Amino acid sequence: MAPPIPVHLVQYNPDWPDKAAHLSDGLGPLKPLLIIVHHIGSTSVPGMMAKPVIDLMPLVADLNQFDAKRSIVEAIGYAWHGEFGVEGRRFCTLDDDNGVRIAQLHCYQDDSPHAKRQLAFRDYLRAFPDVAAAYEAEKHRASKLFPNNSVDYSREKGAFIREAEAKALEWITGDEGSD
């Protein structure tokens, strides 16, 4: 299990998309399995304050084949944490030489509803700056409550995320106001 790390929010860095692309390229030994690698999380939303940790979401046709390549994932430097609380996900973390977290993989099978949800949330934040600003405020609030525990920080902002994700899924599928 990944240990909690301190929560350190920083201003948006325009280099984050390039860092995400570089980290994605570093998954080269896994490329035959990968359908696509998405940059997700707050570092993928231009202008948003975030923890300076790049979140990538590799999608694969068969999660069992990805599991069989665990040794390759670990050989390229990622720690393997299994599902880590999300069914059908493989969560892996990459730390620098000083033990500072620099990247996280959230690997899903291509047809995963979790993948669809995360992409919808990212795209919703990109499309609606007012929602992104509200999320940033929520992140500030949660970080003040749990400055030294990234797991509790994430749990604390969970209600906001779940509500925004539901709206994002409605928005992405065009089901807004169809009650």
C-alpha positions as CSV (number, residue, x, y, z in Angstrom):
1,M,0.0,0.0,0.0
2,A,1.3,3.5,-0.9
3,P,2.1,5.4,2.2
4,P,0.4,8.8,2.7
5,I,2.6,11.7,1.5
6,P,2.3,15.4,2.5
7,V,0.0,17.5,0.5
8,H,1.8,20.3,-1.3
9,L,-0.3,22.3,-3.7
10,V,1.6,24.5,-6.3
11,Q,0.5,26.9,-9.0
12,Y,-0.1,25.4,-12.5
13,N,3.1,24.6,-14.3
14,P,2.9,24.9,-18.1
15,D,5.6,22.2,-18.3
16,W,3.2,19.5,-16.9
17,P,1.8,18.4,-20.3
18,D,5.4,17.9,-21.6
19,K,6.3,16.0,-18.4
20,A,3.2,13.8,-18.9
21,A,4.3,13.1,-22.5
22,H,7.8,12.2,-21.3
23,L,6.5,9.9,-18.6
24,S,4.1,8.3,-21.1
25,D,7.1,7.7,-23.5
26,G,8.8,6.0,-20.5
27,L,6.2,3.3,-20.6
28,G,7.7,2.1,-23.9
29,P,8.3,-1.4,-22.7
30,L,4.5,-1.7,-22.1
31,K,3.5,-0.1,-25.5
32,P,2.3,-3.4,-27.1
33,L,-0.4,-3.6,-24.3
34,L,-1.3,0.1,-24.2
35,I,-4.2,1.4,-26.3
36,I,-3.6,5.0,-25.2
37,V,-2.2,6.8,-22.2
38,H,-4.2,9.8,-21.0
39,H,-2.9,12.7,-18.8
40,I,-5.5,13.1,-16.1
41,G,-5.8,14.7,-12.7
42,S,-5.3,18.4,-11.8
43,T,-2.0,18.7,-13.6
44,S,-4.0,18.1,-16.9
45,V,-6.2,21.1,-16.3
46,P,-4.6,24.3,-17.6
47,G,-4.3,26.9,-14.9
48,M,-5.3,24.7,-12.0
49,M,-3.3,24.6,-8.8
50,A,-2.3,21.0,-8.1
51,K,0.1,18.6,-6.3
52,P,3.1,18.4,-8.6
53,V,2.4,14.8,-9.3
54,I,1.6,13.7,-12.9
55,D,-1.4,11.3,-13.1
56,L,-1.4,9.1,-16.2
57,M,-4.2,6.7,-17.1
58,P,-3.0,3.9,-19.4
59,L,-5.8,2.0,-21.0
60,V,-5.3,-1.7,-22.0
61,A,-7.5,-4.2,-23.8
62,D,-7.0,-6.8,-21.1
63,L,-6.1,-6.0,-17.5
64,N,-4.9,-9.6,-16.9
65,Q,-2.2,-9.1,-19.6
66,F,-1.2,-5.9,-17.8
67,D,-1.0,-7.8,-14.5
68,A,1.3,-10.3,-16.2
69,K,3.7,-7.4,-17.0
70,R,4.0,-6.3,-13.4
71,S,7.7,-7.0,-13.4
72,I,8.2,-4.7,-16.3
73,V,6.2,-1.9,-14.6
74,E,8.5,-2.3,-11.5
75,A,11.6,-2.5,-13.7
76,I,10.9,0.9,-15.1
77,G,10.7,2.3,-11.6
78,Y,7.0,2.1,-10.6
79,A,5.8,0.7,-7.3
80,W,2.8,-1.6,-7.8
81,H,-0.1,-1.1,-5.3
82,G,-2.8,-3.2,-7.0
83,E,-6.4,-1.9,-7.1
84,F,-5.7,0.5,-4.1
85,G,-9.4,1.0,-3.4
86,V,-10.8,1.1,-6.9
87,E,-12.1,-2.1,-8.4
88,G,-10.5,-2.8,-11.8
89,R,-7.7,-0.3,-11.4
90,R,-4.0,-1.0,-11.2
91,F,-2.4,1.9,-9.2
92,C,1.4,2.4,-9.5
93,T,3.6,5.2,-8.2
94,L,6.9,6.6,-9.3
95,D,9.2,8.5,-6.9
96,D,12.4,10.4,-7.7
97,D,15.8,9.5,-6.2
98,N,14.9,11.5,-3.1
99,G,11.6,9.6,-2.5
100,V,9.4,12.4,-3.8
101,R,6.4,11.3,-5.7
102,I,6.5,12.4,-9.3
103,A,3.9,10.3,-11.1
104,Q,1.0,7.9,-10.6
105,L,-0.5,5.4,-13.0
106,H,-4.2,4.6,-12.9
107,C,-4.4,1.7,-15.3
108,Y,-7.8,0.4,-16.5
109,Q,-9.2,-1.9,-19.0
110,D,-10.4,0.2,-22.0
111,D,-14.1,-0.4,-21.3
112,S,-13.9,0.6,-17.6
113,P,-16.6,3.0,-16.3
114,H,-13.9,4.4,-14.0
115,A,-11.8,5.4,-17.0
116,K,-14.9,7.1,-18.6
117,R,-15.7,8.9,-15.3
118,Q,-12.1,10.2,-14.9
119,L,-11.9,11.5,-18.5
120,A,-15.3,13.1,-18.2
121,F,-14.2,14.9,-14.9
122,R,-11.0,16.1,-16.5
123,D,-12.8,17.4,-19.6
124,Y,-15.6,19.0,-17.5
125,L,-13.0,20.9,-15.4
126,R,-11.3,22.1,-18.6
127,A,-14.7,23.2,-20.1
128,F,-16.1,24.9,-17.0
129,P,-13.6,27.3,-15.3
130,D,-16.2,28.0,-12.5
131,V,-16.2,24.3,-11.6
132,A,-12.4,24.2,-11.8
133,A,-12.2,27.2,-9.4
134,A,-14.6,25.6,-7.0
135,Y,-12.6,22.4,-7.1
136,E,-9.4,24.3,-6.4
137,A,-11.1,25.9,-3.4
138,E,-12.1,22.5,-2.2
139,K,-8.5,21.2,-2.6
140,H,-7.3,24.2,-0.5
141,R,-9.9,23.4,2.2
142,A,-8.9,19.7,2.3
143,S,-5.2,20.4,2.3
144,K,-5.6,22.6,5.4
145,L,-7.4,19.8,7.2
146,F,-4.9,17.1,6.1
147,P,-1.6,18.7,5.2
148,N,0.5,15.6,5.9
149,N,-1.7,12.9,4.6
150,S,-2.5,12.7,0.9
151,V,-4.9,9.7,1.4
152,D,-7.1,11.6,3.9
153,Y,-6.8,14.7,1.7
154,S,-8.2,12.7,-1.2
155,R,-10.9,11.2,0.9
156,E,-11.9,14.6,2.2
157,K,-12.5,16.1,-1.2
158,G,-14.3,12.9,-2.4
159,A,-17.8,14.2,-2.0
160,F,-17.1,17.2,-4.2
161,I,-15.5,15.0,-6.8
162,R,-18.3,12.5,-6.8
163,E,-20.9,15.3,-7.3
164,A,-18.8,16.9,-10.1
165,E,-18.2,13.6,-11.8
166,A,-21.9,12.9,-11.9
167,K,-22.5,16.2,-13.6
168,A,-19.5,15.6,-15.9
169,L,-20.9,12.3,-17.0
170,E,-24.3,13.9,-17.7
171,W,-22.6,16.7,-19.6
172,I,-20.4,14.3,-21.7
173,T,-23.3,12.1,-22.7
174,G,-25.7,15.0,-23.3
175,D,-28.1,13.9,-20.5
176,E,-28.3,17.2,-18.7
177,G,-31.7,18.0,-17.5
178,S,-33.3,14.8,-18.8
179,D,-35.0,14.1,-15.4
